[in-house]
Amino acid sequence: MAVENNKLTALEVMRDAPVIPVIVLHDVKHAVPLARALVAGGIRMLEVTLRTPQALECIEAIARDVPDAVAGAGTIRSAADAQASALAGAKFGVSPGYTRAVGKACHDLGLPLLPGVATGSEIMMAQEDGYTELKFFPALQAGGLPMLKAWQGPFGDVTFCPTGGIHAGNAAEFLALTNVACVGGSWIVPTDAIRDGNWALIEQLARAASQLPR
């Protein structure tokens, strides 16, 4: 069932597929064919990170030319990042950490946000501001599976997207947890495959990721 982008929620972003790809693009010409390959493989929610000068233009291209994709912006670190992302056509945002300024900006823009958290205090701050769908980052370095299991008790009303150190070999373990809706990862968008235009490989990796059990 298609999601209406203008009514998208953070939980819908998480539940659309088992994996949200963490995408770094250095060339705008790669944005559209990459997005088409991911969509063909069953992955529609695309996190384009604001790590390169071309990122906003890439988001704009995907939003304009790949209607079946839902372009999102990653590495949102300020209200200005959120505003620029929304103007470029991003339908959701992902942040590596959480500040009230970022939370308020996304709320005011109507931009669903997956705030990054790594501690119980950060979870509580995000919850106070109305955020219950959170990115656990960096997942492996911040405690991995044992940490997520420990949080099931005190934070049973929170849903996580662990990101950072997740790959094809351990994604299923994270997705098996009841408080995990999806994972974030870059293994389905390898740098060399993007550089070489190997869209067939990316479609294949996306299809395998879209079929992970959860």
N, C-alpha and C positions, 0 to 999 in steps of 0.2 A: 504494500500500500504506500502510495507516495505521501511524503510529508510536505505540508505547505510551509515553505521556508519562512514566511512572515509570521507563522505561529509556532515556530520551532522552539522546543525546550531543551535544556541541557540533558535531561534524561533521554529524550528522543535521539539526541546526538550520540549518546553512549550506547543506546540499544540498537541502533541501526545495523551495526555489524560488529563482529568480535574485535576488530582492530581499527584504530584510527591511525593512518600513516602520518609520520612526522617528516614533513617534506622540506628540503632545503633546495631552492632553485637559484641558479646563478645566471640563467639565460631565459628570457621571456618566451623564446620560441619553443622551449620545452614544456611550458605550462599546460597548454591545451592537449597535446598528444599524451602527456603523462596522465592528465585527468581522465581522458577518454579510456586509456588502458586500465586504470584503476576501476572505473565504473563498469567496464566490460567484465572485469573480474569479480564484481559484486561489492566493491567498496565505494561508497558515495561521500562519506564525511571526510573531507580532506583538510588536514591542518598544514597550511603553508606558513612556515616560521618566518618571523620578521628578522632574520639573521643576515639577510643580504639586501643591498640597495634595490634589487629588482623585485623584492617580495610583493609589494603592494600592486605593482603592475601585473604580476603573475596572478594574484587574486582577482584582479579586475578582468583579466583575460578569461580565466576559468568561469567566473560568474557570468560573463557575457556570452561565451561561446560553447559552454558545456552545460546545458540546462539540467541534465540528469545528475550532475555533481552538486554538492553543497560545499562551497568554498568557506573555509574558516581560517582564522589567523592565529598562529602560535607565537610564543615569546612576547606576549603583550605585557609590558612592564610599566606602563604609564597611562594616564587618561588620554594623552595625545595619541599614543599607539592605538587605543581602542577607537578613538574618533576617526583616525586615518583608515583603520581597517574597515570600519562600517561604511565609510565613504567609498572605499574601493569595491565594496560589494560582499564583504565577509558576512556570513550568516551566523557564525558563532566565534567565540574567542577562547583561547587557552593561555594561561599564564604560568610561568615557572615558579612563582610564589604568590603571596596574596597581600595586597594593601587595601585599605578602605577606599582610597582614591580610585584604584582600578575597579573595585567592586561597584562603587557608586556610578562611575562613568559608564560601565557596561549596563547597569540597571537603567540609567537614564536614557541610554541609546536603544534599549530593548534588545541588546546583544547578549544572547545566552553565553555564560562564562563557565568554564571549568577551571577554577582557581587551583594553583599548585600548593600543596601542603606536604610537610614532612614531619610535623610534630602534633601532639594533642592540642597544644595551645593554638596552633595555626588553624586546626579544624574548628575549635571553639570560636575563634574570631570570625571565620568564614560563616559558620552557622548563625552567629549573632546577626550577621548581615543578610541572612536568608539563603545562603548557599549550602546545599546538601549533596550536590553532585560535584565531586572533587577529583582533581588529578593528584595522585600520589607520586611525588617526584623529588629527587631521583630514587626510584623505587628500590633497586637493589642496594644502593649505597645507604639508604635510609632505613633499612631493616627488612625489606623484601617480604616474603611470605609470612614469616613469623610476626612481623609488625602488623600486617593486615589482619591476621588471625587474632592478635591481641586487641585490635580495635573493634572487633565484632561485638564485644561486650559493651563498653562505654559509648560506642558510636554506632549502635545497631541501626540507626536511622540514616546513615550516610552511605552513599554509593561511590565507589572509587574507580578511577581509570589509572592504574599504575603505569608509569612511563619511566624509562631510564634503565637500560640493561635488559629489556625484554626482547626476546628473539624467538624464532620458530621452535627452538628446543625447550623453552620454558614457558611459553605463553599459555599453554593448556593448564599448567599448574595454577597460574594466577586466575584464569577464567573459571576454574572449578570452585573458587571461593564465593560464598553467598553474597559478600559485599562488593564484589567486582562485577561490573557490567561489561567492560571492555578493557583492552589494553592499548597503549600507544607504542608505536615502534617504527623504526626506520628500515627494518630488514626487507620490507616489501618494496622499498624505493631505493635500491642501491645506487650510490653515487656514480659508479662506472656505467650502470645500465642507463641512467638518465643521460650521462655525457655521450654515450654511444647511440642513443636513440633506440635502445633495445626494448621497445614497448611490449613485444610478445612475452619477454621474460617477466616484465612487471605485471602484465595481465595474469600470467601463470601464478606468480607469487601472491597476487591479490586474491585469486580464486581459492588458492589453498588456505589463505588467512580467513576468507569469508566463511569457510566451512569448518573452522575450529569449533569444537563443542563448548557450550557454556550453560 
